[in-house]
Amino acid sequence: MKCEYSDVVKTILARPRNGAGGGIPITRGEAAMLFFDGYAGDGPELLDVRSLGYVDDELWHGLTHSDIFSTDHACDAAFIWSKWLPLELWPE
């Protein structure tokens, strides 16, 4: 993990882990921010963002950078499929 989290990430991590999957519930915007700012992704030392709606089963699946689409590189806008809800952060 990053040695020093931003205040926004620290605030998210301080939330209770009371999501349906046992993680911290987050919005699509928060998930995008975590990926864009380099805190989340598919790799060691990165925070794990998961979704129950990712595929058609009852398991929580992790999202990767390829799941976060940049729609405007000039202002780093993102799009995350609405079917990928709910989203949770699963810190180890």
Sine and cosine of phi, psi and omega as CSV:
sin_phi,cos_phi,sin_psi,cos_psi,sin_omega,cos_omega
0.00,0.00,0.34,-0.94,0.06,-1.00
-0.90,0.44,0.60,-0.80,-0.03,-1.00
-0.90,0.43,-0.61,0.79,-0.05,-1.00
-0.77,-0.63,0.87,-0.50,0.05,-1.00
-1.00,0.05,0.47,-0.88,0.11,-0.99
-0.94,0.35,0.24,-0.97,0.02,-1.00
-0.87,0.49,-0.59,0.81,0.01,-1.00
-0.90,0.45,-0.71,0.71,-0.01,-1.00
-0.92,0.40,-0.65,0.76,0.04,-1.00
-0.87,0.49,-0.63,0.78,0.02,-1.00
-0.91,0.42,-0.68,0.74,0.03,-1.00
-0.90,0.44,-0.70,0.71,-0.04,-1.00
-0.92,0.39,-0.38,0.93,0.00,-1.00
-0.99,0.16,-0.19,0.98,0.00,-1.00
-0.93,0.36,0.43,-0.90,0.05,-1.00
-0.92,0.39,0.55,-0.84,0.06,-1.00
-1.00,0.05,0.97,0.26,-0.07,-1.00
-0.88,-0.47,0.40,0.92,0.06,-1.00
-0.96,0.27,0.24,-0.97,-0.02,-1.00
-0.86,0.51,-0.51,0.86,0.01,-1.00
-1.00,-0.07,-0.03,1.00,0.00,-1.00
0.99,-0.11,0.11,0.99,0.02,-1.00
-0.97,-0.25,-0.20,-0.98,0.02,-1.00
-1.00,-0.05,0.89,-0.45,0.02,-1.00
-0.88,0.47,0.71,-0.71,0.04,-1.00
-0.69,-0.72,0.35,-0.94,0.03,-1.00
-1.00,0.05,0.18,-0.98,0.08,-1.00
-0.89,0.46,-0.62,0.78,0.03,-1.00
-0.89,0.45,-0.65,0.76,0.03,-1.00
-0.92,0.39,-0.63,0.78,0.04,-1.00
-0.88,0.47,-0.71,0.71,0.01,-1.00
-0.88,0.48,-0.68,0.73,0.00,-1.00
-0.87,0.48,-0.67,0.74,-0.01,-1.00
-0.89,0.46,-0.62,0.78,0.04,-1.00
-0.95,0.31,-0.75,0.66,-0.06,-1.00
-0.89,0.46,-0.59,0.81,-0.03,-1.00
-1.00,0.07,0.04,1.00,0.11,-0.99
0.99,0.14,0.35,0.94,0.01,-1.00
-0.99,-0.11,-0.34,0.94,-0.07,-1.00
-0.80,-0.60,0.37,-0.93,0.04,-1.00
0.38,-0.93,-0.14,-0.99,-0.03,-1.00
-0.98,-0.19,0.99,0.14,-0.01,-1.00
-0.05,-1.00,0.23,-0.97,0.01,-1.00
-0.91,0.41,0.51,-0.86,0.06,-1.00
0.93,0.36,0.21,0.98,0.06,-1.00
-0.92,-0.39,0.51,-0.86,0.01,-1.00
-0.93,0.36,0.56,-0.83,-0.10,-0.99
-0.99,-0.15,0.91,-0.41,0.08,-1.00
-0.98,-0.21,0.81,-0.59,-0.07,-1.00
-0.80,-0.60,0.39,-0.92,0.01,-1.00
-0.66,-0.75,0.62,-0.78,0.08,-1.00
-0.98,0.20,-0.51,0.86,-0.06,-1.00
-1.00,0.02,0.18,0.98,-0.09,-1.00
-0.88,0.48,-0.68,0.74,0.08,-1.00
-0.69,-0.73,0.06,-1.00,-0.08,-1.00
-1.00,0.05,0.92,0.38,0.14,-0.99
-0.47,-0.88,-0.07,-1.00,-0.06,-1.00
-0.99,-0.15,0.28,0.96,-0.04,-1.00
-0.99,-0.17,0.46,-0.89,0.09,-1.00
-1.00,0.02,0.80,-0.60,-0.05,-1.00
-0.89,-0.45,0.59,-0.81,-0.02,-1.00
-0.98,0.18,0.60,-0.80,0.09,-1.00
-1.00,-0.04,0.44,-0.90,0.02,-1.00
-0.83,-0.55,0.07,-1.00,0.04,-1.00
-0.86,0.51,-0.53,0.85,0.00,-1.00
-0.93,0.36,-0.27,0.96,0.03,-1.00
-1.00,0.07,-0.21,0.98,-0.03,-1.00
-0.96,-0.27,0.96,-0.30,-0.09,-1.00
-1.00,-0.04,0.79,-0.61,0.10,-1.00
-0.99,0.11,0.86,-0.51,-0.03,-1.00
-0.99,-0.15,-0.25,0.97,0.01,-1.00
-0.46,-0.89,0.99,-0.11,-0.07,-1.00
-0.89,0.46,-0.43,0.90,-0.03,-1.00
-0.93,0.38,-0.56,0.83,-0.03,-1.00
-0.85,-0.53,0.25,0.97,0.06,-1.00
0.80,0.60,0.71,0.70,0.10,-0.99
-0.98,0.21,0.43,-0.90,-0.05,-1.00
-0.71,-0.71,0.39,-0.92,0.09,-1.00
-0.75,-0.66,0.78,-0.63,0.08,-1.00
-0.80,-0.60,0.80,-0.60,-0.04,-1.00
-0.78,0.63,0.72,-0.70,0.01,-1.00
-0.92,0.40,-0.36,0.93,0.03,-1.00
-0.94,0.34,-0.25,0.97,0.01,-1.00
-1.00,0.05,0.72,0.69,0.04,-1.00
-0.85,-0.52,0.52,-0.85,-0.04,1.00
-0.97,0.25,0.37,-0.93,0.08,-1.00
-0.94,-0.33,0.60,-0.80,0.06,-1.00
-0.66,-0.75,0.50,-0.87,0.13,-0.99
-0.99,-0.14,0.80,-0.60,-0.03,-1.00
-0.91,-0.42,0.98,0.20,0.04,-1.00
-0.94,0.35,0.58,-0.82,-0.01,-1.00
-1.00,0.10,0.00,0.00,0.00,0.00
